[in-house]
Amino acid sequence: MQTIVNGFFNIKGTLLVCFALIFSVATSADSYENHPAAKAFVEKMVSDHGFERSYVQQLMKSAERKQSILDAIARPAEKTKTWGEYRQIFVTEKRTRKGLVFMQEYADTLARAERDFGVPAEIIAAIIGVETYYGGNKGSYRVLDALATLGFDYEPRSKFFSKQLEEYLLLVREQKFDAQQLKGSYAGAMGYGQFIPSSYRHYAIDFDGDGVADIVNNPVDAIGSVANYFKSHGWRQGEIVTVTAKVNGNQKVEVANDSLKPKRSVAELQQAGYLAAAAIDSKQLATAMQLDGDSGDEYWLGLQNFYVITRYNHSRMYAMAVYQLSEALKTR
Ligand SMILES: [Ca+2]
């Protein structure tokens, strides 16, 4: 209904009114009020978590199926871009410049987070820079629409996203947020660091002491929460993230990109053809990476802290982009 009203009062004329009418018909049909999976979800929230049935029903009625979300999830950047192309999006002069401004503005908070959690300020800033351009682009979908659309109408991951919708309702109840208002990415990730609801509940912290863990509108809470996430996933203070490698012959194929988790010793990888370009402890575990950069193949060894970055997003290109942006943000 809202769309029709807006359309009639829009000065751009009749074409827009017609468009609005069509759009409005489509959206009312795309509510989740009568969707079988949504009805089952309502019952689950009542029986498992003691929610009022009418409240959850109202949310399902308000939730809208968004085709643009289903289109977006079918083509994540990591799967369609080379490392060279991916890097050009995230490791840029502009993102570095804005990052340095962000680091200056929140220098005290970043320093406190580094002290408390052992995670370097520039890693925290790089995550927020890659995720949302330092809070400039936190997402424009209602989290409710995103999670309902993917939880009820995206079969390949319906279990995951309906679980996130469950977590989302628990989160808004705990933090006293309005379930219909919060916005995020097409996948329901929220705030400066783009936490999905389960991560929000487990890792977001109140870092400014006002009693609320608000990573959507409060950059101080967001910074502390990213650092807490990294510490909780095994970040080791003071250790390096990744080193470049030199490759001998064709042996590389066997070990390259075979695991995000470091599972072979640096010595074993050397046997397999991957030579670390810096002096590192040969007993520590690493993973061998081959990335298709703009100037041909690049070879790297990822260590424990590289793996921790992939706990944020399970992609070696993602983790490499965060690492390289963080190097550009180093001010010490
Ligand atoms: Ca707070």
Boltz pocket constraint, residues with backbone or C-beta under 6 A from the ligand:
constraints:
  - pocket:
      binder: B
      contacts: [[A, 205], [A, 206], [A, 207], [A, 208], [A, 209], [A, 210], [A, 211], [A, 212], [A, 213], [A, 214], [A, 218], [A, 221]]
      max_distance: 6.0
